[in-house]
Amino acid sequence: MEPVTVKLHHPILDFGKPVSELTIARACTFGDYMDADEAGEGAHQRLGFFVHRLCGVTMLAVRQLHPEDMEHVAAAIAPFVAGGPPTGSGQVAS
């Protein structure tokens, strides 16, 4: 799967640096699923954990995401988590 970048309408901070886009760089592994189970049972906790793992940002940064941005990130990350349809090369969700 090719990486997908989501531009954030509401930038966040990660390690004190502004983040204006998130790139989903890889598909989920079984280890990610196992670790997500430990992170929490709620759908939001699991989604946040997958964003943390697949986009390479801290959980503190994930918690800062605006709901509008998280909706776009969730749609873009779904194929990487569930093995859905392939995305296009360099596809940008906004």
RAFEN-V958079 format. One record per run of one state. SS is the DSSP state (2 for helix, 1 for strand, 0 for the rest). FROM is the first residue (numbers start at 1). TO is the last residue. If there is no record, write none. Layout:
ss:SS from:FROM to:TO
ss:SS from:FROM to:TO
This chain:
ss:0 from:1 to:3
ss:1 from:4 to:14
ss:0 from:15 to:16
ss:1 from:17 to:24
ss:0 from:25 to:29
ss:2 from:30 to:39
ss:0 from:40 to:42
ss:2 from:43 to:55
ss:0 from:56 to:58
ss:2 from:59 to:64
ss:0 from:65 to:66
ss:2 from:67 to:82
ss:0 from:83 to:91
ss:1 from:92 to:93
ss:0 from:94 to:94
